[in-house]
Amino acid sequence: MTLDLKRFKDPALVKGLIETIHRLAPADGANIMEVCGTHTMAIARSGFRSVMPQGVKLLSGPGCPVCVTANHEIDTAIALSRCPNTIITTFGDMIRVPGSTSSLLKEKAAGADVRVVYSPLDALRVARENPASTVVFLGVGFETTTPLVAAAIKRAATEGLDNCCIFCAHKNVPNTLDVLVNDPQVRIDALILPGHVSTIIGVEPYRFLADKYGIPGVITGFEPVDVLQGIAMILQQLHDGRASIEIAYARGVMPQGNPTAVALMNEIFETCDANWRGLGMIPNSGYKLRPAFARFDAVERLQPQVEPTKEPKGCSCGTILRGAMTPEECKLFGRACTPEHPVGPCMVSSEGSCAAYYKYRRV
């Protein structure tokens, strides 16, 4: 059966949901954070911030995996590209992210072999075609892409592709939410939970938000009706004085998630502490290769010479990723920092808050 997505853009449904949101809005307002970059883009594209009731604020959180990748990790990826006889394969967003003094795009222009791929399996193809080179895949992403990378590593091990390896900078969402809701500078009353990540991990990893902190959360999709339904469900919970984790994206997310993908991810990776841009070191919020697959670790294999890391001067990406500042409050936004000449990653990525604000709200 073909799903008719037109109804998820139905003006009548959109109008009705906006009216419901206004009716349920708390008198003292509410801060609702979305923690998915695709939601950030969807909210900006549809102009939903402008139709929220007075006091109801939609905050953008650390939902862009490229954006939360720490500058030292960017510098490490750049250093890997400088290693002799090495081919870097990466998703497109990473290539333009500025590090301390360079970017993968600049390294490519200077002669490094940097290739944009659409799947980790493409990196295996490149490795087969270039047996005399070391092929590195830049593993940046949340639980959405981590199982795909796990599958690629498992296949490389099975095939004996010893010239293929990974720079592992994967991160997980739930442990980061624990840090966010305890940030003294940001009041978070509820969370719009990520649709793509939740297709993998399901509902259970978010339970602590409601049980421990009394913070409602709703997993929703990315069409206009999806987003508004999620907000309406959140406000209904706040109106009723209750907190639970609900699904407004049943066509994409099952309560148990995808156990097969989770099992594969856990077979190849184990959790580790990870450094997030703007949030610092968060315990068990990242992934590293298990000892049985450690031979595929690009950093251990190539031992790149990473330059001293420095943050871009004046960039507020870290503060924006915490929801403590909007992109328009950054002094560089739309001036020194634009999509053509980005200073920080939030202006580069297709899921970045600054890119969304610039594209859909800048006057």
KAKABEL-V474261 format. One record per helix or strand of 3 or more residues. SS is the DSSP state (a for helix, b for strand). FROM is the first residue (numbers start at 1). TO is the last residue. If there is no record, write none. Layout:
ss-><SS:SS>
from-><FROM:FROM>
to-><TO:TO>
This chain:
ss-><a:a:b:a:a:b:a:a:b:a:a:b:a:b:a:b:a:b:a:a:b:a:b:a:b:b:a:a:a:a:a:a>
from-><5:11:30:37:48:56:65:71:86:92:104:113:120:134:143:164:174:190:195:204:216:224:245:259:269:280:291:298:317:327:345:353>
to-><9:24:34:46:51:60:68:81:90:96:109:116:129:139:159:168:181:193:201:213:219:240:247:268:276:289:296:302:321:329:347:360>
